């Protein structure tokens, strides 16, 4: 995700900000910039690497400033879209992390009032709102500006005539570093560890005024808040992982936020009938590789169930070489990186065949966006662990949204049905939170997998692909041979491989395949395979046939792949960890596969 740093103190702000930005690089970014108050307010920002920015920047003198690393979500990576943003008078600068949901309406209103915008971003409305509300007190202006804003933010602002910066937080992290005669504000402690280990964490709804020797925190009602600082004992490397042992675990735990962000504006667009596509399609083809292919398989179930449209799924590496027949289906290309060579080639092939194309990707400005007619961006934020986790569950969100959009267009679902499902989707971050609360139980349950040479993952129906994904996660990070199987296929071959040394992970939720799945698990038990079952809370029948059970909250069966996926991610993670594997960088694998 984007990174923020702000400084007030006796040092040259430029040095502190550039150092902080370098330390925030690990979060992923596509552009960076800083603003410093000296004799005037100066901004330097650009697309690309911080090293490039710092080498092209003149020496700027000044002791107050803000810096930002941007991961594009609204507007492509470019110099104009990089932070900080200035108001029309060039006297105030703002950096922001998060999403301003009502930015289009605010932008229109501000333009009508005479404000001139220079970027495509949602953030820029903030600086114009500050300008509008500024009457000599930047903090008061910030509080007024935020009253007009719907969305999430960590925001920091400075003014050319000020010695203090102001900040606010809602659902995006913000922390103050307390120094001696100097203070820092940042999106995470990595940016400040060089200067101080005393941290004040800012809570949702709070605002801050920060100068070189004073920090004041205000609550929602404007009352000052007293908070004792925490002492940070982490090293920089620990801090980058937010206290988690691996990026993968951190990213697994970021899923409630990633899902929330990916749904935010999209559910409003669904409601207003402007989401993703504007034409109904007679058929759908989903094309992808690896984990994204599994999301596509889940997507097929979702689209067929909700919109009743025939849907096929193809591996991108196969599709591009296939003959291709019939009328052009709406071809949806799923690729978290947007750079996978096979998926890009498939997109070109789909267009050559005359198919309308839609890409689902997590990277704004990635190559796939130039190869298709329409793009839907998931908002998982950067993923550093090689194994895809939060980008997968946000792809699932894209599939639910697409399914509902298609159902809406062809009236396969009524307004009330759509409303009911969207309200369940809005609850998803909470359900995932409950799964994550049980991580220690999952950790204990993985003991049976650790010594295994082979593991089978069984599922049916919409959770068959979930178990393919579980098997892929386990093999890539633990180096255990794992296979995902549709449970009904067991007796057609793989049953011959089962014995006491081959554990089976089985997903069993209460849908129309429940009884069959229980019977399949009993077949496995009869071959002495140790069974780790994933089921719904309180399922005594499942617990009776399994050696160990981990459970997820009861959800609508069509949404069950989301919590079940988090469960298989945790299973793979803890198994690999107990085996001492290099989880974030498995051998032979790369985060984006740009060769075919
Ligand atoms: C596995 C994994 C890969 C990718 C695949 C496609 O954890 O991440 O299987 O899913 O290489 O990548 P994208 O989605 O970037 O096209």
Boltz pocket constraint, residues with backbone or C-beta under 6 A from the ligand:
constraints:
  - pocket:
      binder: B
      contacts: [[A, 289], [A, 290], [A, 291], [A, 292], [A, 293], [A, 334], [A, 335], [A, 336], [A, 337], [A, 338], [A, 339], [A, 340], [A, 343], [A, 386], [A, 387], [A, 388], [A, 389], [A, 472], [A, 473], [A, 476], [A, 590], [A, 591], [A, 592], [A, 593]]
      max_distance: 6.0
